[in-house]
Amino acid sequence: MNKELKETILNPIFKGNPITVLVLGICSSLAVTVELKGAFVMALSVIAVTGLSSLVLSILRNTIPNRVRIIVQLVVVAMMVILVDQLLKAYAYGIDKQLSVYIGLIITNCILMGRLEAFAMMNKPWPSFLDGVGNGLGYALILVIVGAVREFLGRGSLLGFQLIPE
């Protein structure tokens, strides 16, 4: 992987993390991080949606009329969110119920929409996919850290394993 592609995926995780640097998506990150399990599932969901949406929109970027590009972006993101939600309903129903509305709110995530407009609509598919995954990983890192801290301090456990006796 060349240096530019490596920077595309690693920058949003560390130096340009969308939550810590830009304070974007902070509300949703606080809402879903009561326990680590939910934070982890939400993190995977955001990574999947950001990566796949960036890939699809980058492929379609030259065929989308400028006057409807935001609508097309919303439709693609909504489709990805629905796919993720249906997978969660099928394979992780308990967590899907816990995260219910927050999975749907990925559609309006400002990090995702910003990256689609700023990067995926102007770059080729592979770099766009990496940018989407990198931004999803940056968001995920914060979700998992905050989820772990909140569960540990609030319940004395991590992933349901009691670390501090009650």
C-alpha positions in Angstrom: 0.0 0.0 0.0 1.5 3.3 -1.0 2.0 6.2 1.5 -1.0 8.2 0.3 -3.4 5.3 0.8 -1.9 4.5 4.2 -2.4 8.1 5.2 -6.0 8.0 3.9 -7.0 5.2 6.3 -4.8 6.0 9.3 -5.2 9.8 9.6 -8.9 9.7 10.6 -8.1 7.1 13.3 -5.4 9.0 15.1 -4.4 12.6 14.0 -7.7 13.6 12.4 -10.2 11.6 14.4 -13.6 13.1 13.7 -14.8 12.9 17.3 -11.7 14.1 19.2 -10.5 16.7 16.7 -13.7 18.0 15.1 -16.1 17.1 17.9 -18.4 15.6 15.3 -20.8 12.8 16.3 -20.3 13.3 20.0 -24.0 13.0 20.9 -24.4 9.6 19.3 -21.1 8.3 20.7 -22.3 9.2 24.2 -25.7 7.7 23.7 -24.6 4.2 22.7 -21.6 3.7 25.0 -23.3 2.7 28.2 -21.7 -0.7 27.9 -18.9 -2.1 25.7 -21.0 -4.7 23.8 -23.4 -2.1 22.4 -20.5 0.3 21.6 -18.7 -2.5 19.8 -21.7 -3.4 17.7 -22.4 0.3 16.9 -18.7 0.7 15.9 -18.8 -2.2 13.5 -22.1 -0.9 12.0 -20.6 2.6 11.5 -17.4 1.1 9.9 -19.6 -1.0 7.5 -21.9 1.9 6.5 -19.1 4.5 6.0 -16.9 2.1 4.0 -19.6 0.7 1.8 -21.4 4.0 1.2 -18.1 5.7 0.3 -17.3 2.9 -2.2 -20.7 2.9 -3.8 -20.9 6.7 -4.1 -17.4 6.9 -5.5 -18.4 4.4 -8.2 -21.5 6.4 -9.0 -19.9 9.9 -8.6 -19.6 10.7 -12.3 -23.2 9.7 -13.1 -24.9 11.6 -10.4 -26.3 15.0 -11.5 -25.1 17.8 -9.2 -28.6 19.0 -8.3 -29.5 15.6 -6.7 -26.1 14.5 -5.3 -27.1 15.0 -1.6 -30.4 13.0 -2.1 -28.5 10.2 -3.8 -26.0 10.2 -0.9 -28.8 9.9 1.6 -30.4 7.1 -0.4 -27.2 5.1 -0.5 -26.5 5.6 3.2 -30.1 4.7 4.1 -29.8 1.5 2.0 -26.6 0.6 3.9 -28.1 1.4 7.3 -31.2 -0.7 6.5 -28.9 -3.6 5.4 -26.9 -3.4 8.7 -30.1 -3.1 10.7 -31.7 -6.1 9.1 -28.5 -8.1 9.7 -28.6 -7.1 13.4 -32.3 -8.0 13.6 -31.5 -11.5 12.2 -28.3 -12.3 14.1 -28.1 -10.0 17.2 -31.7 -9.2 18.0 -31.0 -8.3 21.7 -28.4 -5.7 20.7 -30.5 -4.5 17.9 -33.3 -3.7 20.4 -30.8 -1.9 22.6 -29.4 0.2 19.8 -32.7 0.5 17.9 -33.0 4.1 17.0 -29.2 4.8 17.1 -28.5 2.5 14.2 -31.1 4.4 12.1 -29.4 7.7 13.1 -26.2 6.7 11.3 -28.0 8.1 8.2 -27.7 11.6 9.6 -24.2 11.2 11.0 -22.3 14.4 10.1 -19.0 12.5 9.9 -20.4 10.2 7.3 -22.1 12.8 5.2 -19.1 15.1 5.4 -16.7 12.4 4.2 -19.0 11.4 1.3 -19.2 15.0 0.1 -15.5 15.9 0.7 -13.8 12.7 -0.3 -15.9 10.0 -2.0 -17.5 12.3 -4.5 -14.1 13.4 -5.7 -11.9 10.3 -5.5 -11.7 6.8 -7.0 -13.4 3.8 -5.3 -10.5 2.2 -3.5 -9.2 5.4 -1.8 -12.8 6.3 -1.0 -13.5 3.0 0.6 -10.3 3.3 2.7 -11.3 6.8 3.7 -14.7 5.6 4.8 -13.3 2.7 6.7 -10.6 4.9 8.3 -13.3 7.4 9.5 -15.4 4.6 10.7 -12.4 3.2 12.6 -11.7 6.6 14.2 -15.3 6.8 15.3 -15.2 3.2 16.5 -12.0 3.7 18.5 -13.7 6.4 20.6 -16.9 4.4 21.0 -15.0 1.4 22.3 -12.8 3.4 24.7 -15.8 5.4 26.1 -17.9 2.2 26.3 -15.2 0.4 28.2 -14.7 3.3 30.6 -18.4 3.8 31.2 -19.1 0.1 31.8 -16.1 -0.4 34.0 -16.9 2.7 36.2 -20.7 2.2 36.1 -20.9 -1.5 36.7 -17.5 -2.7 37.5 -17.5 -5.0 34.5 -16.3 -5.3 30.9 -18.4 -7.2 28.4 -20.5 -8.5 31.2 -17.5 -10.0 33.1 -17.5 -8.7 36.7 -14.1 -7.2 37.4 -14.9 -5.4 40.6 -17.0 -7.3 43.2 -20.3 -5.7 44.1 
